[in-house]
Amino acid sequence: MSDSLSLDAKLLAESGEGDNAAPLSVSEISGALKRVVEDRFGYVRVKGEISGYKRAASGHVYLKLKDDKAVLDGVMWKGNAGRLPFQPEDGIEVVVSGKLTTYPGRSNYQVVIDKMELAGEGALMALFEKLKAKLSGEGLFDSERKREIPFLPKTIAVVTSPTGAVIRDILHRLADRCPSHVIVWPVLVQGEGAATQIAAAINGFSALEEGGAVQRPDLLIVARGGGSIEDLWSFNEEEVVRAVANCSIPTISAVGHETDTTLCDYAADLRAPTPTAAAEMAVPVRAEWLATLAESKARMQRSVGRGLSQAQERLTAQQRLMPALSDLLRPHQQRIDEVAERMKYGLSQNISHARSRFDKSDGALKPAMLKGRLDRAKERLIRFEMPSSMIQRPLDEAKQRLDAIWRVAQQVSPDGPLKRGYARVSGPDGDHIGSKASAKTAGAITLHFHDGDIGAQVAGGDVSVSANSPSKPQGKPKRVKKAADDRQADLF
């Protein structure tokens, strides 16, 4: 027994009789399996529920497809993942198209996904409800975020397809109701890349500034015609819903017809059942508005006219109650007449009284009466005797004070030194001259001595006695010459 075992289990691998196949490496068998699988399953469509969805930093998508019995790994490369018409999430049932292959690194097989679609409208609605719950939880659909639509927008922006009937319906309805300036941002409204274009248009209008090259709209309409939930799915994409919710311009969502509902409707400030209804909500009917204005104008005019009429009636009633102007003036005129009469009588009375007082005063001023009063005053003065000492003492004291003041005055008087041989010089206006320059400027001067004055003329540096001297000099006037003595060389 042990011998047979030793023969079967050998330490080294050897080729036996009839064994003509060399052993394969792991890589070789993995490569062979890869070729078999890819040749056998070159194109497959697989239906399953997404699990473990993950987008790598490179842009590639990794996930698992599962049902109640098995799990299949899946990978979608970056180029195909960027063209997905919806955002895959865990729990969504999808149908993928691609090919099977193996991944030698983990010894498993996987499907390389070229295309991914939702597995029927049920899966689409499940994705719709899941995304709705997510965005609602973030508060994007709260009523507090809703803004009031402007009553009469000057500029209306429209995000829609430029070739469909939607834009024609909107423009036609606006022209019928109230012509407005419309800016259209053309976009795809379904299919690959539609959601990205719609979100970019909404964000572009929102980013416009007041006074820029493109006029900033007062209202934004996001519009599309009716269709299936699949056709309208671009307006359920998260990037579009967030763009509508964050738009700085009041927004009307007009996607689909009547019963069609998208997440864009929940995020907008106002939902319109149709694009045509959106245009009707955007502007009032011009004719009705003008009629309303005309009616308001007429009511205002009637109100103003009624007020003026009532005021005129009240004024007329007050006028009847007021007395005539002549009746108001008569008492004052009568009073003026009475005052005039009293003034005439009063003046004559005053003149009579004044004349009588004057006559009395005239009698008191007769010479005999004045002489009598003077005699009586003399008698009173004679009877009044005052001691001489009471008079002499104040006189002596006053004389002493006067003498002291006189001595001081003589000391400061400019004529005091004249008796000692000095002379005082004054100009034509009598002002004192104290310098040679002032004397030359004055020309005519007067020399004041203690016993009289002499006029003189100054010419250059010489002084000559004037012929019309205030005093009368003896003999002919002589020219004053410079003396030899320096002290008497020049009076100035």
Order of alpha helices (4+ residues) and beta strands (2+ residues): alpha-alpha-beta-beta-beta-alpha-beta-beta-alpha-beta-alpha-beta-alpha-beta-alpha-beta-alpha-beta-alpha-alpha-alpha-alpha-alpha-beta-alpha-beta-beta-beta
